[in-house]
């Protein structure tokens, strides 16, 4: 497929990686799995067996006139354990590599169809200065964008760090949630070619 960069140069990209039909169910499953994997799962509460104390029976079983009790840490007592205590949980969902790559293809293809993918020959800054990057984005009319590079660019990352709706990623760190979370995706041609090889 033929695409044009911001400057008007033609770029030939593979239909396999950038021309795939959108599969909503696949993208939904992969995005949900990605978000689930980001959960900490460290919440926990103490059951009656885990709360400190409560080893001794508070009073004898019969003869006091009071309701029977076996522990001061019963869930119905103040200071007692939780009846159905939450335990740490692993929220990870299995996603096959084929599914993950398929979802990335679907998202990239849909970004092109929605005119949300902006191709540039190269995007870089001479120094880690936010003002310089902001000027480049303003020239393209962008305020909310994900910038995708072919390799880690420290200067670009530092320049974008203080901008609220701008993020910089290299192709190795690219994920489906980041791709769909911005109004526009600014991608360098080398990054697009690299993704073409990886997803082709």
Residue pairs with C-beta under 8 A, 6 or more apart in sequence:
1 12
1 13
1 14
1 15
1 18
1 19
1 112
2 10
2 11
2 12
2 13
3 10
3 11
3 12
3 13
3 18
3 112
3 117
3 119
4 10
4 11
4 119
5 11
5 119
5 120
5 121
5 189
6 118
6 119
6 120
6 140
7 120
7 121
9 121
11 119
11 189
11 192
13 192
13 193
13 196
14 196
14 200
16 105
16 199
16 200
17 105
17 108
17 195
17 196
17 199
17 200
18 105
18 108
18 109
18 112
18 192
18 196
19 109
19 112
20 102
20 105
20 106
20 108
20 109
21 106
21 109
22 106
22 109
22 110
22 113
23 102
23 103
23 106
26 99
26 102
26 103
26 106
27 103
27 106
27 107
27 176
27 180
29 95
29 99
29 103
30 95
30 99
30 100
30 103
30 176
31 103
31 176
31 177
31 180
32 93
33 93
33 94
33 95
34 95
34 175
34 176
34 177
35 177
36 91
36 92
36 93
37 91
37 92
37 93
39 91
41 88
41 89
41 90
41 91
42 88
43 86
43 88
43 89
44 85
44 86
44 87
44 88
45 81
45 82
45 85
45 86
46 81
46 82
46 85
47 81
47 82
47 83
47 85
48 54
48 71
48 73
48 74
48 75
48 80
48 81
49 81
50 81
50 85
51 73
51 79
51 80
51 81
53 72
53 73
54 71
54 72
54 73
54 74
54 80
55 71
57 69
57 70
57 71
58 69
58 70
58 71
58 72
59 66
59 69
61 68
62 68
69 77
71 77
71 80
72 79
72 80
73 79
73 80
73 81
74 80
74 81
75 81
75 82
75 83
100 176
101 198
101 199
103 176
104 174
104 176
104 179
104 195
104 199
105 199
107 176
107 179
107 180
108 117
108 179
108 195
108 199
111 117
111 179
111 185
116 183
116 184
116 185
117 184
117 185
117 187
118 140
118 142
118 145
118 184
118 185
118 186
118 187
119 187
119 188
119 189
119 192
120 140
120 186
120 187
120 188
120 189
121 188
121 189
122 188
122 189
122 190
123 136
123 147
123 149
123 156
123 186
123 188
124 153
124 155
124 156
125 132
125 133
125 136
125 155
125 156
125 159
126 132
126 155
127 155
127 159
128 154
128 155
128 157
128 158
128 159
129 159
130 159
130 160
130 161
130 162
130 163
132 159
133 156
133 159
133 160
133 163
133 166
134 163
137 143
137 145
137 166
137 186
140 186
142 183
142 184
142 186
143 165
143 183
144 165
144 166
144 182
144 183
144 184
145 165
145 166
145 182
145 183
145 184
145 185
145 186
146 166
146 167
146 168
146 169
146 178
146 179
146 181
146 182
146 184
146 185
146 186
147 156
147 160
147 166
147 167
147 168
147 169
147 186
147 187
148 169
148 170
148 171
148 174
148 185
148 186
148 187
148 188
148 191
149 156
149 168
149 169
149 170
149 171
149 188
149 190
149 191
150 170
150 171
150 188
150 190
150 191
150 193
150 194
151 170
152 170
153 168
153 170
156 168
157 168
160 166
160 167
160 168
165 182
165 183
167 178
167 182
169 178
170 191
171 191
171 194
171 195
171 198
174 195
179 185
